[in-house]
Amino acid sequence: VEVATAFTDVALAAPTFGATRAPTSNVYRAAWGTGAGRVGKTGGGEESITGPSSFTVTEGGQVALFDGHNRRVVLAGGGPTRLVQLPETTFPFGDILATDRDIYVSEARGLEHLGAVSRFDRAGRLQDRVAAPNGAVQLAQSPSGVAIQSEGAWRAVTEDGSRALVDVTSPAALGNAGAVDAELPDIVTSFTNEDMLVARRDDAGGLRAWRVRTSGSLFGGLSLAVPLDDGVLVVVGIWNEDHGENLVLRLGPEGLRESFTVDYAQWAESLPDGRFDIGPAGLYQLRTDSKGAEVVTYKIGGKP
């Protein structure tokens, strides 16, 4: 177990709520509904409203949105928008990861704690299915293929569609923050209401760590933590008694490189880790309102 003992301290100024950054571009926008060019939702009244649960961005910049209530995947950007219809038995709420060849969808079936990861080709044909007894919570790209988070650990699902789950967990700790998987980007995060610790493995194999302190607000849930250049990009909620927003932090060896806030824009529920991704156009966000859902981008690169 490795422990990071040296931190780059980052002290955030008190946020100015209401000064959120506007999106740079809109990749996809659709109204609520079931037909072509629409996305599905469910709930209302006394029930929570849920919409698309997650999205992902491929290396080529194509957005894959899991429109689970319509049992399909929307492929947008880099050409005409295309709908990939999935089997009716597909569970409507889960994580998604798309490659240039395949589409992976996770399923977590609530109280039964039964789940699976299904692999489809780009025509929506089921290629393989891997059981995840305690639910498949999150998907991520790894050097050996695709990895899933299940039973509190990361496991690999190889690109050739092997049904065997290979445990690739390699513990490395930042205090009591948690584990880093050797097959995944080496990111560890841990936070309290006012302090956040972030660490990543650098090219030399050492741990580079940041301690971020907030003032005048409290940290909420973590939505994204990914390597970016020689640092990390983090999206975390911040709030006080009257306001709540998403805080975007770009951290480098010297400290804070850039920070800005974006609206929650979550009228319909989605997976906490399914609302943001990073891709060729910068930071991508899944947003919903009373009219529909959209995926927008924010340019990354600027002063704090």
N, C-alpha and C positions, 0 to 999 in steps of 0.2 A: 504494500500500500504506500503510495506516494502522497506526501503532504506539502502543499504550497505554503511556504512561510513568508515569502516576499510578495507584497502587493503594491500595485500602483493605485494610489488613492485618488478618487474622483469625487469632488464635492459639488453637487448640483445646486444651482440657484433655485430659489423659490419659483415654482411655475406660474406663468400667467395664463390661467385657464381662459379658454375662449379664443386663443390665438393659434389655432391649429393650422397645419399646412394643408393647402388645397392639393388634390391629386394632380399629377402631371399629365396623365392620359387615362382613357377609359378603354380597357381591352374588350369588355363584354358587358352588356346590359340587357336584362329581360324582365318582363312583367310577370307577375304571379299567374299561374295557370297550368294547363296540361298539354296544350298543343305545341306545335313547332314554334320556336322563338320564345317560349315561356319556360319558367322554372316552377317547381312544385313547392307547396308549403302545406302544413297541417296545423290544426289547433285553432285557438281563438276562444273568446269568451272567458271562461274560468280556466281553460287549458292553456299551457304554454304554446306559443307559436314556434314551430321549427321549420327551417328552410333547408337549403343546401348545407350539408354538414361540413364540407371541407373542399379544398382545391389544392392543386399543385402546379408548378411550372417546370416544364421539361428543359433540358440543356439548350434546346433550340429556341426557347422562348414561347412555346405553345402552352396555353392555360388549359388544364383539365379540371372541370368543375363537376363534383359528384352531385347530380340532381337526383338524390335517392328516392324522393317521393314519386318521381316519374320513372324510376328504375332506368336511369340512363346517365351517360357521361357527356358533358358538353365540351367539345374541343374547339377552342377559339384562339385567334391570333395566328399570324403566319400564313394566312389564306382564308378561304371561306369557312364559316362556322359549320361544324359537323356534329350531329347527334349520334352517339353510339348507344343503342338500346341494349340493356342487360336483361337477364332472365327475371321473370316476375317473382321468383323466389329470393331475389337479392334483398338483404335486409336494408332498409332505407336510410340508416344513419351510421356513418363510419368514416374512416380516413381513406384517402386516396393517394396513390403515387403512380405516375405515368412515366414510361420510358418511350423511346422512339419505336419500340416494338410491342410492348405490353401495357396493360392497365391493371393495377393491383387495387383491390378494395377490401378493407377490413370490416369485420362485423362484430359488434359487441351487443349481446342480446339481453341487456338489463339484468334483472335479478337472478336469472338462471346462470349467469357467468359463463355462458357458452359463446364461443366465437370462432371465427375462421378468417383466413385471408384467401380471397379468390383471385386468380389470375386469368384475365381475359385478353384475347387478341384485340386488335383495333377495329374488328368487326363486331365485337361484343360476344364472341364465342368463348365459352368457359374452357380454359386450358388445364387448370389444376386448382386444387383446393387444399389448404393446409389447416388442420384443426388447431385452435388455440383454446385450451380448456378453460382458462380464466379470462377469456376475452382478449381480442386483439385491439389494443388501445391506439397505437401509433405506428406509422410506417415511415421508413427513411431509406435513402439510397446508401449503400455501403460498397466498399471495394469488391466484395465477393458477390454482389447482387442487391437484393432487397432485404432489409431487416425489419422485424416486427418487435414491438414491445408487448410482452405477455408475461403474466405472473411476476411483474416487477423487474424483469430482466429483458435484455435485447437478445434476440436469436436471429440467425440468418436463414433466408430462403434463397437458395441459389438461383441464378438466372436460367439454368436449364430446367427449372420447374421441379426439382427434386422435392419429394414430399417430406424428407427428413428435416427436422429442425435441428440445426447444429448450434449448440450453445457457444457463443463467441465472447461471452462476458469476460472482460479483463479489468478487475477492480483497480481504481486509482482514485484517491479521495482528496477532497479539499476540506480538511477538518471532518465534519460529519455531513458534508453536503450530499454525497452520494457516489455513484459509480460512473466511470467513463468506460465506454465500450471501445475496444481496440479496432473494431470493424466500422465504427461510426466516427463522424467528426468529434474530436476529443474536446467536448464542451461540458463543463460542470457548472451548475448554477445553484445558489442557495440564497434565500433572502428572508429577512424579517420585514416588519412594516417600514423600517427606516434605513436598513442596510441590505445591500445585495452584493454577493460574492460571485465572480465569474472567472473561470479559468479555462484555458485551452492549451493543448500541447503544441509547442512550436516545432519548426523544422528540425531542430537539433534534438528533439525528444524531451526537452524540459517543459515544465509547467509555467506558463505565463498567467498571472492572476491580477484581477482588479477588484478593489473594494469601492463600491459606489454608495454614497450617502445622499439622502434626499433631505430637503428642508421645506417646510410649509406644506407638505403633502405626504401621503403614505403609499408604499408600493402595493399593487394588487397582483393579479395573476400574471404569470409569464406566458407569452404567446409565441415567442421565437427567440432562439439563440443559435447563431450559425457562425462559422468562421468567415471572415471577410479580409482579404489581403493578409497582412500580418497581425490582424486583430480579430475582433468579433463584432457582430451586429446583434443587438438585443432589442426586443419589443416587449415592454412590460406595462401593465396598467398603473396609473397613478390617480389618486383621488383625495378629496377632503370631504367635509360634511355636505358640500353643495355641488361639487363637480366631479367628473371622472373622464379621463382621456387615456389614450395610448401614448406612451413615451418611447421614442425611437432613439437609441444610443449607438453611436459608432465609436468603438474603443480601439486605441492603438497602443503601442509600447510607451508612447509619451503621455498617454492619458486620454482625455475626451477629445475626439476629432470632430464630432458633429452630434447635435441633438435637436430634435423637433418633436412636436406632438401631432397626432392625427385623431380624428373623431372615432368614438367607439363604433358608431354607425351599425349597431346590431339590433335591429327591430325584431328579427327572427333569430332563434337560437342556432348556434353551430358549435362544432367542437372547439374548445379553447385554443388548441394547437393547430386548428384548421383554418384560421382566419388570415394568416400572413405567410408569405414565402418570399424567397429572393430569386431573382432571375436576371436575364440580360438587360431589362429595362430598369432595374433597381429593386425597390421594395414593392411587393404586390399585396393588396388587401382585398378580402371578400367583405362587401358591405351590403346591408339590407335596409329597406325602409318599407313603408306601407304599400308602396307601388310595385316593388320587385327587388331583384338582387343584381349586383354588379361586381366586377373585378376591376380595380383601378391600380395605377402605379404611382410611385413617388420617386423622383430622382434622388439618388444618394451622392453626396459629395458637396461639402460646404463647411463653413466654420461653425463652431459650437454656438 
